[in-house]
């Protein structure tokens, strides 16, 4: 699960574990399947909302 790391300077970081990264790549591959043009890929990704569950610690 993604973890948000608070920063005293105002910018937060998100720590991803291996499963998070694999899930993102898998979802990306499913979304762009059969698309080879940069513009088509961008268009498909613009229509999708991806979310990472967070665990604030």
N, C-alpha and C positions, 0 to 999 in steps of 0.2 A: 504494500500500500504506500502511496506517495506520502511523504512527510514534509510539512512546511516548517522551515527553519526560520525563526524570527531573527531579524538583524536589528541591532540598536540604531543603525543609521537609516532605517526606514525601508530598506529593500529586503524582500523575503526571497529565500531560495527554496526550491522544491527538490527534495531528495527522492530519486527513483530507484527502486530495487530492480533486479533482473526480470522478474515477472512483469512489472510495469512496462519496461522497455519492450519486452517480447509482445505484450498485448497491444502496445501502440503500433509496432511494426506490423503485426498481424492485421489489425484494423485498417491500417494504411494500405496494405496489399489487397485486402478485400474491396476497399473503396475504389482503388484505381485499376482494378483488374481489367485488362484488355485496352487500357489507355496508354498511348505512347507519346502523345503530344504534351508538351509542357503546359500549354494553355488549357487543354482538356482536363489534365490532372488538377491544375489550379482551380478550374471551374467546379470540379467535383468536390474538392476539399473545401471550397468556399461555402458549399451547401450543407456541410456536415458539421455537427457540434460534437466534439469529443470532450469527455470529462475524465478527470482523475479523482478517485476518492482521496480524501486527505485525512491525515491523522495528525492533528496539531499537538505538539508536545512541548 
